[in-house]
Amino acid sequence: MLPNDPAILLSVINTKLRDQYSSLAALCDDLDVSEDEIKNKLAGIGYNYDAAQNRFR
């Protein structure tokens, strides 16, 4: 279960991307969560996924 708070979600997602997953798609597939939902929630606080760096910035 991922946190609902966008700031905490950002930290959790970026940590998982750094330590466990090679892409956002792989993370979402493994955790059975919507890639669009994560992108939209984090875009709401000004962060977008950077595939080249595999993190939200």
N, C-alpha and C positions, 0 to 999 in steps of 0.2 A: 504494500500500500504506500503510495506516494503522498507526501504532505500537500495540503490544500493551499497553505500560505505561499504565495509566489516567491518571496525572498528565500524561504527555506527550500522550496522546490528547486530553485536555481542552484543552490549549494549542493543538494543531493544529486541532481542530474549531472552537473559538471564533475562531481567527484566520481560518479559511476562511469561517465564517459572517459575520464582520465584513467581510471583503475581497471575497468572491466570490459568496456565495449569499444569496438572500433568505429561505430557510427550510431547516430540517433536512431536510425531504422532498426539496427540490431538490438538496441536497448528496448525500444518499444515492442518489438516482436517478442523478446524474451519475457518482458514484464506484462505483456498483453494490455498495453495502454495505447491510446491514440496519439500518434505523432502530431497531428494537427492540434489536438487539445493542449499538449505541452507547449508547442510553438505559440499558440494563441495566448495562453496564460502568461508565458514569459515575455511575449511581445508587449503585453499590457504594462509591464514594468520597464520596458525599454531594452529588452535583450532579444537578440536574434541568433539563430543557429549558424555557426560558421563551420561548414563541412571540412574545409581545409585544415582547420585547427581542432576539429571535433569538440567544440565547446560553444556554449552560449556566451556572447559578448555584447 
